[in-house]
Amino acid sequence: MLDFEYERAGQNNDILVVVLSGTLDEQTCGYLMECVKEDVLEGSTKMILDCERLDFISSMGLAMLVRVSSRMKKLNGDVKLAAVQGLVAQAIHAVRLNLLFQIYPTVDDAIAAHGG
C-alpha cells in the first residue's frame, strides 16, 4: 500500500514536496501519477519526492519515478529525491537512477538545492 501527502515548501511555497510512505509498486504507481499530475498541471515545476518512509519500490515503481521526472522536464521542471534509504536506495543504485536524479540526504537539503 502507498500513502502520501503533499506539502508546499520554499520561500515562495513554489516547491511541491511529496512525502511517500509504504510500497511503490505496480498496484500503487498509477495512483501516484494521477495525484501528482494535478499539481504539475497547476504549474508546479519544482518537486521533491521524500522517500524516508518508503519501504519498498518495485521495477514498476522505479519506472514511475522516471515518468514523473520526464513529465517535469517537459515542463521545464525538476524532481529531486530526498531521504532515500534501505531497499529503496539499493534498488535506485542497482538500476543507476542515481545518475538521473539528484538525491539529497534530507528534504531540507533538497529544498535548498531548489533555491528555497
N, CA, C and O atoms as a printed pandas DataFrame, in Angstrom:
     atom_number atom_name residue_name chain_id  residue_number  x_coord  y_coord  z_coord
0              1         N          MET        A               1    0.831   -1.172    0.000
1              2        CA          MET        A               1    0.000    0.000    0.000
2              3         C          MET        A               1    0.886    1.249    0.000
3              4         O          MET        A               1    1.921    1.287    0.666
4              5         N          LEU        A               2    0.478    2.240   -0.734
5              6        CA          LEU        A               2    1.192    3.510   -0.800
6              7         C          LEU        A               2    0.312    4.587   -0.202
7              8         O          LEU        A               2   -0.887    4.662   -0.472
8              9         N          ASP        A               3    0.932    5.414    0.614
9             10        CA          ASP        A               3    0.251    6.578    1.143
10            11         C          ASP        A               3    1.176    7.757    0.904
11            12         O          ASP        A               3    2.398    7.608    0.940
12            13         N          PHE        A               4    0.616    8.899    0.667
13            14        CA          PHE        A               4    1.457   10.073    0.515
14            15         C          PHE        A               4    0.674   11.316    0.848
15            16         O          PHE        A               4   -0.556   11.333    0.844
16            17         N          GLU        A               5    1.431   12.356    1.135
17            18        CA          GLU        A               5    0.839   13.651    1.416
18            19         C          GLU        A               5    1.677   14.709    0.718
19            20         O          GLU        A               5    2.842   14.490    0.385
20            21         N          TYR        A               6    1.066   15.842    0.508
21            22        CA          TYR        A               6    1.740   16.951   -0.149
22            23         C          TYR        A               6    2.034   18.042    0.858
23            24         O          TYR        A               6    1.282   18.257    1.809
24            25         N          GLU        A               7    3.128   18.718    0.633
25            26        CA          GLU        A               7    3.472   19.904    1.399
26            27         C          GLU        A               7    4.026   20.921    0.418
27            28         O          GLU        A               7    4.614   20.555   -0.601
28            29         N          ARG        A               8    3.844   22.163    0.716
29            30        CA          ARG        A               8    4.482   23.231   -0.057
30            31         C          ARG        A               8    5.655   23.741    0.751
31            32         O          ARG        A               8    5.563   23.863    1.972
32            33         N          ALA        A               9    6.757   24.040    0.085
33            34        CA          ALA        A               9    7.963   24.487    0.770
34            35         C          ALA        A               9    8.642   25.573   -0.050
35            36         O          ALA        A               9    8.223   25.901   -1.160
36            37         N          GLY        A              10    9.693   26.114    0.527
37            38        CA          GLY        A              10   10.456   27.154   -0.141
38            39         C          GLY        A              10    9.963   28.532    0.240
39            40         O          GLY        A              10    8.877   28.687    0.799
40            41         N          GLN        A              11   10.757   29.515   -0.062
41            42        CA          GLN        A              11   10.434   30.894    0.296
42            43         C          GLN        A              11    9.119   31.356   -0.316
43            44         O          GLN        A              11    8.391   32.136    0.297
44            45         N          ASN        A              12    8.813   30.885   -1.505
45            46        CA          ASN        A              12    7.583   31.292   -2.195
46            47         C          ASN        A              12    6.542   30.174   -2.234
47            48         O          ASN        A              12    5.576   30.250   -2.994
48            49         N          ASN        A              13    6.734   29.146   -1.424
49            50        CA          ASN        A              13    5.858   27.972   -1.453
50            51         C          ASN        A              13    5.719   27.409   -2.859
51            52         O          ASN        A              13    4.652   26.928   -3.242
52            53         N          ASP        A              14    6.803   27.470   -3.626
53            54        CA          ASP        A              14    6.762   27.015   -5.014
54            55         C          ASP        A              14    7.357   25.626   -5.220
55            56         O          ASP        A              14    7.483   25.160   -6.353
56            57         N          ILE        A              15    7.719   24.970   -4.124
57            58        CA          ILE        A              15    8.271   23.618   -4.209
58            59         C          ILE        A              15    7.239   22.648   -3.665
59            60         O          ILE        A              15    6.771   22.791   -2.536
60            61         N          LEU        A              16    6.890   21.663   -4.472
61            62        CA          LEU        A              16    5.946   20.632   -4.058
62            63         C          LEU        A              16    6.743   19.467   -3.464
63            64         O          LEU        A              16    7.548   18.841   -4.153
64            65         N          VAL        A              17    6.512   19.186   -2.188
65            66        CA          VAL        A              17    7.151   18.052   -1.522
66            67         C          VAL        A              17    6.103   16.954   -1.399
67            68         O          VAL        A              17    5.053   17.154   -0.788
68            69         N          VAL        A              18    6.391   15.800   -1.978
69            70        CA          VAL        A              18    5.505   14.646   -1.911
70            71         C          VAL        A              18    6.150   13.644   -0.961
71            72         O          VAL        A              18    7.209   13.090   -1.255
72            73         N          VAL        A              19    5.508   13.419    0.175
73            74        CA          VAL        A              19    6.020   12.506    1.195
74            75         C          VAL        A              19    5.418   11.129    0.922
75            76         O          VAL        A              19    4.211   10.933    1.063
76            77         N          LEU        A              20    6.262   10.184    0.535
77            78        CA          LEU        A              20    5.810    8.832    0.187
78            79         C          LEU        A              20    5.956    7.904    1.389
79            80         O          LEU        A              20    6.953    7.961    2.110
80            81         N          SER        A              21    4.962    7.055    1.599
81            82        CA          SER        A              21    5.010    6.060    2.681
82            83         C          SER        A              21    4.523    4.727    2.153
83            84         O          SER        A              21    3.554    4.665    1.396
84            85         N          GLY        A              22    5.201    3.654    2.555
85            86        CA          GLY        A              22    4.748    2.313    2.197
86            87         C          GLY        A              22    5.485    1.731    1.018
87            88         O          GLY        A              22    6.716    1.729    0.983
88            89         N          THR        A              23    4.733    1.233    0.046
89            90        CA          THR        A              23    5.270    0.494   -1.087
90            91         C          THR        A              23    4.874    1.159   -2.396
91            92         O          THR        A              23    3.701    1.456   -2.622
92            93         N          LEU        A              24    5.857    1.391   -3.253
93            94        CA          LEU        A              24    5.583    1.911   -4.592
94            95         C          LEU        A              24    5.806    0.770   -5.574
95            96         O          LEU        A              24    6.941    0.410   -5.885
96            97         N          ASP        A              25    4.694    0.205   -6.058
97            98        CA          ASP        A              25    4.767   -0.941   -6.961
98            99         C          ASP        A              25    3.708   -0.824   -8.047
99           100         O          ASP        A              25    3.082    0.225   -8.201
100          101         N          GLU        A              26    3.510   -1.892   -8.796
101          102        CA          GLU        A              26    2.587   -1.848   -9.929
102          103         C          GLU        A              26    1.152   -1.544   -9.519
103          104         O          GLU        A              26    0.384   -1.020  -10.325
104          105         N          GLN        A              27    0.781   -1.856   -8.303
105          106        CA          GLN        A              27   -0.576   -1.591   -7.837
106          107         C          GLN        A              27   -0.782   -0.150   -7.385
107          108         O          GLN        A              27   -1.914    0.332   -7.352
108          109         N          THR        A              28    0.302    0.539   -7.036
109          110        CA          THR        A              28    0.161    1.870   -6.454
110          111         C          THR        A              28    0.737    2.999   -7.300
111          112         O          THR        A              28    0.420    4.162   -7.052
112          113         N          CYS        A              29    1.571    2.695   -8.290
113          114        CA          CYS        A              29    2.249    3.776   -9.002
114          115         C          CYS        A              29    1.303    4.588   -9.887
115          116         O          CYS        A              29    1.528    5.782  -10.081
116          117         N          GLY        A              30    0.259    3.977  -10.424
117          118        CA          GLY        A              30   -0.716    4.728  -11.214
118          119         C          GLY        A              30   -1.428    5.774  -10.381
119          120         O          GLY        A              30   -1.690    6.884  -10.846
120          121         N          TYR        A              31   -1.735    5.415   -9.156
121          122        CA          TYR        A              31   -2.387    6.340   -8.227
122          123         C          TYR        A              31   -1.491    7.537   -7.953
123          124         O          TYR        A              31   -1.959    8.675   -7.924
124          125         N          LEU        A              32   -0.213    7.283   -7.752
125          126        CA          LEU        A              32    0.730    8.367   -7.516
126          127         C          LEU        A              32    0.773    9.301   -8.719
127          128         O          LEU        A              32    0.728   10.520   -8.550
128          129         N          MET        A              33    0.859    8.757   -9.921
129          130        CA          MET        A              33    0.954    9.588  -11.120
130          131         C          MET        A              33   -0.282   10.455  -11.294
131          132         O          MET        A              33   -0.166   11.628  -11.648
132          133         N          GLU        A              34   -1.450    9.907  -11.054
133          134        CA          GLU        A              34   -2.679   10.695  -11.187
134          135         C          GLU        A              34   -2.705   11.857  -10.208
135          136         O          GLU        A              34   -3.098   12.966  -10.570
136          137         N          CYS        A              35   -2.293   11.616   -8.985
137          138        CA          CYS        A              35   -2.306   12.665   -7.974
138          139         C          CYS        A              35   -1.256   13.730   -8.261
139          140         O          CYS        A              35   -1.523   14.923   -8.117
140          141         N          VAL        A              36   -0.074   13.306   -8.664
141          142        CA          VAL        A              36    0.996   14.260   -8.968
142          143         C          VAL        A              36    0.652   15.066  -10.221
143          144         O          VAL        A              36    0.982   16.248  -10.312
144          145         N          LYS        A              37   -0.009   14.427  -11.180
145          146        CA          LYS        A              37   -0.347   15.086  -12.442
146          147         C          LYS        A              37   -1.161   16.355  -12.203
147          148         O          LYS        A              37   -0.956   17.356  -12.890
148          149         N          GLU        A              38   -2.074   16.330  -11.247
149          150        CA          GLU        A              38   -2.894   17.504  -10.957
150          151         C          GLU        A              38   -2.030   18.688  -10.551
151          152         O          GLU        A              38   -2.238   19.801  -11.033
152          153         N          ASP        A              39   -1.072   18.463   -9.677
153          154        CA          ASP        A              39   -0.209   19.558   -9.235
154          155         C          ASP        A              39    0.703   20.033  -10.352
155          156         O          ASP        A              39    0.988   21.227  -10.453
156          157         N          VAL        A              40    1.162   19.125  -11.184
157          158        CA          VAL        A              40    2.010   19.507  -12.307
158          159         C          VAL        A              40    1.204   20.370  -13.273
159          160         O          VAL        A              40    1.712   21.366  -13.788
160          161         N          LEU        A              41   -0.039   19.996  -13.519
161          162        CA          LEU        A              41   -0.892   20.775  -14.410
162          163         C          LEU        A              41   -1.208   22.145  -13.833
163          164         O          LEU        A              41   -1.485   23.085  -14.578
164          165         N          GLU        A              42   -1.167   22.264  -12.522
165          166        CA          GLU        A              42   -1.401   23.556  -11.882
166          167         C          GLU        A              42   -0.153   24.425  -11.880
167          168         O          GLU        A              42   -0.173   25.524  -11.326
168          169         N          GLY        A              43    0.923   23.962  -12.482
169          170        CA          GLY        A              43    2.098   24.785  -12.659
170          171         C          GLY        A              43    3.273   24.515  -11.746
171          172         O          GLY        A              43    4.253   25.259  -11.786
172          173         N          SER        A              44    3.218   23.486  -10.931
173          174        CA          SER        A              44    4.371   23.162  -10.090
174          175         C          SER        A              44    5.511   22.663  -10.971
175          176         O          SER        A              44    5.345   21.712  -11.734
176          177         N          THR        A              45    6.654   23.304  -10.861
177          178        CA          THR        A              45    7.808   22.874  -11.658
178          179         C          THR        A              45    8.976   22.420  -10.790
179          180         O          THR        A              45    9.988   21.949  -11.308
180          181         N          LYS        A              46    8.842   22.557   -9.488
181          182        CA          LYS        A              46    9.876   22.096   -8.559
182          183         C          LYS        A              46    9.244   21.055   -7.646
183          184         O          LYS        A              46    8.279   21.336   -6.936
184          185         N          MET        A              47    9.797   19.860   -7.675
185          186        CA          MET        A              47    9.213   18.769   -6.892
186          187         C          MET        A              47   10.308   18.020   -6.147
187          188         O          MET        A              47   11.419   17.831   -6.643
188          189         N          ILE        A              48    9.952   17.601   -4.936
189          190        CA          ILE        A              48   10.820   16.737   -4.140
190          191         C          ILE        A              48   10.003   15.519   -3.746
191          192         O          ILE        A              48    8.897   15.650   -3.220
192          193         N          LEU        A              49   10.540   14.343   -3.997
193          194        CA          LEU        A              49    9.914   13.113   -3.532
194          195         C          LEU        A              49   10.664   12.685   -2.274
195          196         O          LEU        A              49   11.819   12.265   -2.336
196          197         N          ASP        A              50    9.987   12.799   -1.134
197          198        CA          ASP        A              50   10.572   12.429    0.159
198          199         C          ASP        A              50   10.364   10.936    0.347
199          200         O          ASP        A              50    9.234   10.478    0.515
200          201         N          CYS        A              51   11.450   10.181    0.319
201          202        CA          CYS        A              51   11.386    8.715    0.354
202          203         C          CYS        A              51   11.701    8.127    1.725
203          204         O          CYS        A              51   11.875    6.915    1.852
204          205         N          GLU        A              52   11.776    8.961    2.739
205          206        CA          GLU        A              52   12.185    8.479    4.056
206          207         C          GLU        A              52   11.297    7.349    4.573
207          208         O          GLU        A              52   11.795    6.420    5.210
208          209         N          ARG        A              53    9.991    7.413    4.311
209          210        CA          ARG        A              53    9.070    6.388    4.811
210          211         C          ARG        A              53    8.659    5.384    3.738
211          212         O          ARG        A              53    7.721    4.609    3.927
212          213         N          LEU        A              54    9.369    5.407    2.608
213          214        CA          LEU        A              54    9.100    4.446    1.541
214          215         C          LEU        A              54    9.869    3.168    1.856
215          216         O          LEU        A              54   11.098    3.179    1.927
216          217         N          ASP        A              55    9.139    2.060    2.044
217          218        CA          ASP        A              55    9.736    0.791    2.468
218          219         C          ASP        A              55   10.241   -0.066    1.312
219          220         O          ASP        A              55   11.222   -0.796    1.454
220          221         N          PHE        A              56    9.567    0.027    0.167
221          222        CA          PHE        A              56    9.884   -0.859   -0.951
222          223         C          PHE        A              56    9.514   -0.168   -2.245
223          224         O          PHE        A              56    8.541    0.584   -2.303
224          225         N          ILE        A              57   10.299   -0.427   -3.292
225          226        CA          ILE        A              57    9.976    0.064   -4.630
226          227         C          ILE        A              57   10.252   -1.051   -5.628
227          228         O          ILE        A              57   11.337   -1.631   -5.633
228          229         N          SER        A              58    9.279   -1.347   -6.465
229          230        CA          SER        A              58    9.431   -2.399   -7.480
230          231         C          SER        A              58    9.971   -1.785   -8.770
231          232         O          SER        A              58   10.203   -0.578   -8.846
232          233         N          SER        A              59   10.167   -2.623   -9.773
233          234        CA          SER        A              59   10.627   -2.121  -11.071
234          235         C          SER        A              59    9.608   -1.159  -11.670
235          236         O          SER        A              59    9.985   -0.187  -12.325
236          237         N          MET        A              60    8.325   -1.421  -11.452
237          238        CA          MET        A              60    7.279   -0.508  -11.930
238          239         C          MET        A              60    7.337    0.811  -11.177
239          240         O          MET        A              60    7.108    1.870  -11.762
240          241         N          GLY        A              61    7.636    0.759   -9.911
241          242        CA          GLY        A              61    7.790    1.974   -9.127
242          243         C          GLY        A              61    8.981    2.792   -9.611
243          244         O          GLY        A              61    8.905    4.018   -9.691
244          245         N          LEU        A              62   10.072    2.120   -9.931
245          246        CA          LEU        A              62   11.243    2.805  -10.481
246          247         C          LEU        A              62   10.897    3.455  -11.822
247          248         O          LEU        A              62   11.302    4.584  -12.099
248          249         N          ALA        A              63   10.150    2.733  -12.641
249          250        CA          ALA        A              63    9.720    3.294  -13.928
250          251         C          ALA        A              63    8.835    4.518  -13.709
251          252         O          ALA        A              63    8.894    5.472  -14.485
252          253         N          MET        A              64    8.017    4.498  -12.661
253          254        CA          MET        A              64    7.161    5.639  -12.366
254          255         C          MET        A              64    7.989    6.868  -11.991
255          256         O          MET        A              64    7.645    7.988  -12.367
256          257         N          LEU        A              65    9.077    6.661  -11.251
257          258        CA          LEU        A              65    9.959    7.784  -10.927
258          259         C          LEU        A              65   10.499    8.415  -12.209
259          260         O          LEU        A              65   10.572    9.638  -12.324
260          261         N          VAL        A              66   10.875    7.577  -13.163
261          262        CA          VAL        A              66   11.389    8.075  -14.440
262          263         C          VAL        A              66   10.294    8.842  -15.180
263          264         O          VAL        A              66   10.566    9.890  -15.764
264          265         N          ARG        A              67    9.072    8.338  -15.162
265          266        CA          ARG        A              67    7.951    9.024  -15.835
266          267         C          ARG        A              67    7.679   10.384  -15.211
267          268         O          ARG        A              67    7.472   11.366  -15.924
268          269         N          VAL        A              68    7.679   10.446  -13.887
269          270        CA          VAL        A              68    7.444   11.717  -13.204
270          271         C          VAL        A              68    8.549   12.708  -13.583
271          272         O          VAL        A              68    8.272   13.872  -13.873
272          273         N          SER        A              69    9.789   12.247  -13.580
273          274        CA          SER        A              69   10.906   13.108  -13.948
274          275         C          SER        A              69   10.781   13.588  -15.398
275          276         O          SER        A              69   10.991   14.767  -15.684
276          277         N          SER        A              70   10.448   12.696  -16.286
277          278        CA          SER        A              70   10.301   13.041  -17.693
278          279         C          SER        A              70    9.203   14.075  -17.900
279          280         O          SER        A              70    9.375   15.036  -18.651
280          281         N          ARG        A              71    8.080   13.874  -17.234
281          282        CA          ARG        A              71    6.964   14.816  -17.345
282          283         C          ARG        A              71    7.384   16.201  -16.841
283          284         O          ARG        A              71    7.059   17.218  -17.453
284          285         N          MET        A              72    8.099   16.226  -15.736
285          286        CA          MET        A              72    8.552   17.503  -15.182
286          287         C          MET        A              72    9.539   18.187  -16.121
287          288         O          MET        A              72    9.469   19.402  -16.306
288          289         N          LYS        A              73   10.452   17.432  -16.714
289          290        CA          LYS        A              73   11.436   18.024  -17.614
290          291         C          LYS        A              73   10.775   18.624  -18.847
291          292         O          LYS        A              73   11.230   19.649  -19.354
292          293         N          LYS        A              74    9.711   18.000  -19.334
293          294        CA          LYS        A              74    8.972   18.552  -20.478
294          295         C          LYS        A              74    8.365   19.904  -20.146
295          296         O          LYS        A              74    8.139   20.721  -21.038
296          297         N          LEU        A              75    8.101   20.143  -18.875
297          298        CA          LEU        A              75    7.524   21.411  -18.420
298          299         C          LEU        A              75    8.597   22.334  -17.846
299          300         O          LEU        A              75    8.297   23.269  -17.104
300          301         N          ASN        A              76    9.862   22.053  -18.204
301          302        CA          ASN        A              76   10.999   22.804  -17.679
302          303         C          ASN        A              76   11.076   22.746  -16.162
303          304         O          ASN        A              76   11.496   23.702  -15.510
304          305         N          GLY        A              77   10.670   21.622  -15.616
305          306        CA          GLY        A              77   10.704   21.422  -14.174
306          307         C          GLY        A              77   11.790   20.452  -13.765
307          308         O          GLY        A              77   12.579   19.987  -14.588
308          309         N          ASP        A              78   11.817   20.153  -12.468
309          310        CA          ASP        A              78   12.866   19.293  -11.932
310          311         C          ASP        A              78   12.324   18.522  -10.732
311          312         O          ASP        A              78   11.545   19.047   -9.936
312          313         N          VAL        A              79   12.750   17.275  -10.620
313          314        CA          VAL        A              79   12.392   16.428   -9.481
314          315         C          VAL        A              79   13.675   16.028   -8.770
315          316         O          VAL        A              79   14.645   15.598   -9.396
316          317         N          LYS        A              80   13.662   16.178   -7.459
317          318        CA          LYS        A              80   14.782   15.735   -6.640
318          319         C          LYS        A              80   14.265   14.696   -5.654
319          320         O          LYS        A              80   13.106   14.741   -5.242
320          321         N          LEU        A              81   15.127   13.768   -5.281
321          322        CA          LEU        A              81   14.774   12.756   -4.289
322          323         C          LEU        A              81   15.446   13.106   -2.974
323          324         O          LEU        A              81   16.556   13.637   -2.950
324          325         N          ALA        A              82   14.762   12.804   -1.885
325          326        CA          ALA        A              82   15.322   13.081   -0.561
326          327         C          ALA        A              82   15.129   11.883    0.349
327          328         O          ALA        A              82   14.154   11.140    0.232
328          329         N          ALA        A              83   16.074   11.713    1.255
329          330        CA          ALA        A              83   15.997   10.702    2.318
330          331         C          ALA        A              83   15.794    9.288    1.775
331          332         O          ALA        A              83   15.032    8.505    2.341
332          333         N          VAL        A              84   16.472    8.969    0.690
333          334        CA          VAL        A              84   16.397    7.628    0.099
334          335         C          VAL        A              84   17.290    6.708    0.932
335          336         O          VAL        A              84   18.458    7.011    1.172
336          337         N          GLN        A              85   16.724    5.581    1.368
337          338        CA          GLN        A              85   17.497    4.691    2.237
338          339         C          GLN        A              85   17.055    3.237    2.076
339          340         O          GLN        A              85   16.056    2.950    1.416
340          341         N          GLY        A              86   17.794    2.348    2.673
341          342        CA          GLY        A              86   17.446    0.927    2.720
342          343         C          GLY        A              86   17.287    0.281    1.360
343          344         O          GLY        A              86   18.075    0.519    0.445
344          345         N          LEU        A              87   16.249   -0.546    1.241
345          346        CA          LEU        A              87   15.991   -1.277    0.000
346          347         C          LEU        A              87   15.709   -0.343   -1.168
347          348         O          LEU        A              87   16.054   -0.651   -2.309
348          349         N          VAL        A              88   15.090    0.784   -0.891
349          350        CA          VAL        A              88   14.787    1.749   -1.953
350          351         C          VAL        A              88   16.091    2.309   -2.520
351          352         O          VAL        A              88   16.246    2.410   -3.737
352          353         N          ALA        A              89   17.013    2.667   -1.658
353          354        CA          ALA        A              89   18.319    3.171   -2.115
354          355         C          ALA        A              89   19.056    2.103   -2.921
355          356         O          ALA        A              89   19.653    2.405   -3.954
356          357         N          GLN        A              90   19.015    0.863   -2.454
357          358        CA          GLN        A              90   19.676   -0.227   -3.165
358          359         C          GLN        A              90   19.104   -0.392   -4.567
359          360         O          GLN        A              90   19.848   -0.560   -5.533
360          361         N          ALA        A              91   17.769   -0.344   -4.674
361          362        CA          ALA        A              91   17.124   -0.505   -5.980
362          363         C          ALA        A              91   17.477    0.641   -6.920
363          364         O          ALA        A              91   17.774    0.415   -8.093
364          365         N          ILE        A              92   17.448    1.861   -6.413
365          366        CA          ILE        A              92   17.760    3.029   -7.241
366          367         C          ILE        A              92   19.199    2.962   -7.741
367          368         O          ILE        A              92   19.465    3.263   -8.905
368          369         N          HIS        A              93   20.121    2.572   -6.880
369          370        CA          HIS        A              93   21.527    2.461   -7.290
370          371         C          HIS        A              93   21.752    1.269   -8.216
371          372         O          HIS        A              93   22.587    1.341   -9.117
372          373         N          ALA        A              94   21.025    0.184   -8.010
373          374        CA          ALA        A              94   21.205   -1.010   -8.845
374          375         C          ALA        A              94   20.875   -0.734  -10.302
375          376         O          ALA        A              94   21.530   -1.264  -11.200
376          377         N          VAL        A              95   19.865    0.092  -10.542
377          378        CA          VAL        A              95   19.486    0.410  -11.926
378          379         C          VAL        A              95   20.036    1.763  -12.369
379          380         O          VAL        A              95   19.681    2.278  -13.429
380          381         N          ARG        A              96   20.901    2.320  -11.543
381          382        CA          ARG        A              96   21.642    3.541  -11.841
382          383         C          ARG        A              96   20.771    4.784  -12.006
383          384         O          ARG        A              96   21.146    5.714  -12.720
384          385         N          LEU        A              97   19.622    4.803  -11.355
385          386        CA          LEU        A              97   18.792    6.001  -11.389
386          387         C          LEU        A              97   19.414    7.140  -10.591
387          388         O          LEU        A              97   18.992    8.291  -10.702
388          389         N          ASN        A              98   20.414    6.811   -9.790
389          390        CA          ASN        A              98   21.141    7.863   -9.083
390          391         C          ASN        A              98   21.880    8.777  -10.065
391          392         O          ASN        A              98   22.305    9.872   -9.695
392          393         N          LEU        A              99   22.032    8.331  -11.308
393          394        CA          LEU        A              99   22.637    9.173  -12.342
394          395         C          LEU        A              99   21.612   10.106  -12.979
395          396         O          LEU        A              99   21.973   11.132  -13.555
396          397         N          LEU        A             100   20.336    9.749  -12.875
397          398        CA          LEU        A             100   19.253   10.562  -13.428
398          399         C          LEU        A             100   18.768   11.596  -12.414
399          400         O          LEU        A             100   18.491   12.741  -12.769
400          401         N          PHE        A             101   18.670   11.189  -11.166
401          402        CA          PHE        A             101   18.120   12.043  -10.123
402          403         C          PHE        A             101   19.214   12.633   -9.242
403          404         O          PHE        A             101   20.236   11.998   -8.981
404          405         N          GLN        A             102   18.978   13.847   -8.796
405          406        CA          GLN        A             102   19.788   14.409   -7.730
406          407         C          GLN        A             102   19.170   13.909   -6.434
407          408         O          GLN        A             102   17.974   14.086   -6.202
408          409         N          ILE        A             103   19.984   13.287   -5.592
409          410        CA          ILE        A             103   19.488   12.681   -4.357
410          411         C          ILE        A             103   20.151   13.395   -3.180
411          412         O          ILE        A             103   21.368   13.577   -3.146
412          413         N          TYR        A             104   19.322   13.792   -2.223
413          414        CA          TYR        A             104   19.790   14.548   -1.060
414          415         C          TYR        A             104   19.478   13.794    0.219
415          416         O          TYR        A             104   18.481   13.074    0.284
416          417         N          PRO        A             105   20.313   13.946    1.239
417          418        CA          PRO        A             105   20.094   13.207    2.485
418          419         C          PRO        A             105   18.834   13.622    3.234
419          420         O          PRO        A             105   18.236   12.814    3.944
420          421         N          THR        A             106   18.431   14.882    3.078
421          422        CA          THR        A             106   17.226   15.357    3.773
422          423         C          THR        A             106   16.375   16.206    2.833
423          424         O          THR        A             106   16.843   16.681    1.798
424          425         N          VAL        A             107   15.123   16.383    3.217
425          426        CA          VAL        A             107   14.233   17.257    2.452
426          427         C          VAL        A             107   14.755   18.692    2.485
427          428         O          VAL        A             107   14.710   19.392    1.474
428          429         N          ASP        A             108   15.246   19.128    3.631
429          430        CA          ASP        A             108   15.787   20.492    3.734
430          431         C          ASP        A             108   16.934   20.715    2.753
431          432         O          ASP        A             108   17.042   21.787    2.157
432          433         N          ASP        A             109   17.785   19.716    2.584
433          434        CA          ASP        A             109   18.876   19.830    1.619
434          435         C          ASP        A             109   18.335   19.942    0.191
435          436         O          ASP        A             109   18.852   20.715   -0.616
436          437         N          ALA        A             110   17.302   19.175   -0.112
437          438        CA          ALA        A             110   16.699   19.223   -1.453
438          439         C          ALA        A             110   16.002   20.565   -1.687
439          440         O          ALA        A             110   16.048   21.108   -2.791
440          441         N          ILE        A             111   15.362   21.094   -0.654
441          442        CA          ILE        A             111   14.722   22.418   -0.774
442          443         C          ILE        A             111   15.781   23.469   -1.067
443          444         O          ILE        A             111   15.594   24.312   -1.944
444          445         N          ALA        A             112   16.883   23.425   -0.344
445          446        CA          ALA        A             112   17.973   24.385   -0.571
446          447         C          ALA        A             112   18.514   24.267   -1.991
447          448         O          ALA        A             112   18.835   25.280   -2.612
448          449         N          ALA        A             113   18.619   23.051   -2.515
449          450        CA          ALA        A             113   19.112   22.836   -3.867
450          451         C          ALA        A             113   18.144   23.383   -4.922
451          452         O          ALA        A             113   18.559   23.757   -6.019
452          453         N          HIS        A             114   16.860   23.427   -4.583
453          454        CA          HIS        A             114   15.841   24.012   -5.466
454          455         C          HIS        A             114   15.824   25.530   -5.359
455          456         O          HIS        A             114   15.066   26.197   -6.063
456          457         N          GLY        A             115   16.655   26.073   -4.481
457          458        CA          GLY        A             115   16.700   27.522   -4.325
458          459         C          GLY        A             115   15.730   28.043   -3.286
459          460         O          GLY        A             115   15.441   29.238   -3.227
460          461         N          GLY        A             116   15.224   27.122   -2.460
461          462        CA          GLY        A             116   14.209   27.511   -1.471
462          463         C          GLY        A             116   14.791   27.825   -0.157
463          464         O          GLY        A             116   14.064   28.167    0.774
